Amino acid sequence: MERNETECKKCNGKEFVQGTDFVNLRPLNKKMSFGCEKIYTVCIKCGEIESIKIINPEELK
């Protein structure tokens, strides 16, 4: 994913990639919940994480 409108705060890089991990975010009061997937936006040049977005945050209720 190339994002020219944004610069990395650490290295001023202009290219970013999106990725995820295998650990979902779960609500504290629902231990058996499947939780929500996280999407990380990462600078390709230095690896700094620009943002973390939760997919389907309504599932945290």
N, C-alpha and C positions, 0 to 999 in steps of 0.2 A: 504494500500500500504506500503510495507516494503522496506526501502531503506538503505542498510547497507553501501553504499559508502559515505553517507552524515551524518554529525553530526550537531545537532542543535547548533547554535552559542551561545545560552543563557545557555543551561543546559547540552550540550553534549549528548542529547538523540539521539537514532538511529532509532526510529520508527516514521513514518509519515503517515498521512492520507490526502486524497484530498476531498475537498468539494466546494460548490458554494453557492451563495446567490441569492435572487430574484431580484436584481437590476442590470440591464445591463449597461455597459459603452457605452455612446452615444457621437457622435461628437458634439462639441459646436454649429456648424453652421447648424445642422440638428435636430431640436427639435422633429420632428415626427419619427425619425429613431427608429427601434427596438433595435439597438445597438448590442453589443457583450457580450456573457457570459464570466464570470471570473471563473477560477479554482484556488483555494487556496491550497497550500501544507502546512500542519500544523503539528508541533511536537505534538505527543500524550502525551508526558510526561509533558510539560509546557504550551502548547498552542501557542507558538511563531510561527508566520507565516514565513515560509522559502521563499516562492515565491508566486507570483500572475501571472498567465498566462491568456492571452486573447485568446479565441477561435474565429477563423475567423477574424483576425485583419484587413483584407482588407475591411470589411464592415464599417470601420471607415472613409473611404475616402469620 
